[in-house]
């Protein structure tokens, strides 16, 4: 029996990479695999995953749900739930390829859905909130079912294994998107279950994370007051919900979110000019429980962009670089050089400094 | 001289080839992320072309490394002797716990350069950084010398915040006229005296020669010197007054 997250603690780094074509050119997942594979020794085979944006242009108006099922009855129960709440436009198994090192796979399905107008109206919720609630419902109430991707025109692919094998398993060379993130996992606290691999996703927000946050429980207690359920007992999940909460529900900008979760030290805040000081005080005090402490480097993926962020002490490595319309982020420079040997502008963002790369006007016209 | 192509080679295989090379002068091309280059290869003069991986020159013992490219994290981790010359930038925790030898970085260093550096009798390590550094420079420094030249950053202090946090030995020299921010109270900052400057002249000259800089201009600039402010700077943190 495969152990789930939280069943046992394994005391024991991770690798992250991401890139975006700001012109909205679609790049195959093969580049993401190549980039993350160079950092093989940062993971230990207990989790790998990818998020691709712009990969489902033919269904770009529909929510793409990716699900793991432990057994067929979980699938039947979930499909009943989905049929009650959504119009399922297309459903299929997610195509995979046999890879020797990837075993114990659950049933992996994909559904392109639209909320049923009557249910949506009756719920008195806006559409994204309705979808979020349905995802949380499936993940908490249907035993053996787990939605691991739920955004539009994007998808998460993850498994237990080394990331390069996971990429092969999911045939990511068959997908093309304007941006990709990838993760190689070295779990430090939990045994490594398929659902616990990164990226963690809700709607179109995805997080890949290298580190271990020590504020997990404080963050979890706060965020669960707003209807989120941290079902996996692994720290990255809560970061995803924090972004959803602050960005979608509280309308903070991404850089304001960085000032909340990786807030400058009080001494640094006190040295700022009055207006800036007041702004930082406001953010830090209002969302005190969402300060994330402990080492982290993360890449947030969202429709139209990527954001990189380090913890304020910068206890994890991360570099960025660019070439032409391409912007790259990775734990190590070699992961960028592997797919773009002549990238320029290599720099390491400071602790707490949000670096954002987004589709330009042409890219937005093409992809969003 | 032997040339080795590192393309698609795992670090174990690559480092074995370097160690076993029949000539002491080895050039390694197409390096991309291979770790621990130079470790356990005594006597070798290694030129690296590309981006070497983490732990470059870890435990380095009697090896000279010249890097044409940027180095990543934990360069010179616990190095014991030899030289690492980097024609580029270096990542975080450069010279972590190093006990002797030299690391010369032409451009910038990441966070925590010189963390836990130490010295013992005649073994005094040196890190010289030509450009700027991230925060926590010389964190927990116990010995040795860190010199930041700030070339190209003359309008601002070339080190980040919290420089010398936990420092209890050694020296940090910073070529600047601006005071570093958030200096911990246990660190004393003074203007470097002519005697201080004499003590770093030889290594700065050598650095300037390697990277084609005018040593006289550099050495005639204003330097701050950071040292722990007593022989036991942390006593008052733990003892009731």
Interface residues (C-beta under 8 A of the other chain):
Chain A: X38 X39 X41 X267 X268 X271 X313 X314 X317 X319 X332 X333 X334 X335 X337 X338 X346 X348 X350 X351
Chain B: X11 X32 X33 X35 X50 X51 X53 X54 X70 X72 X73 X89 X91 X92 X110 X111 X134 X135 X136 X160 X161 X181 X182
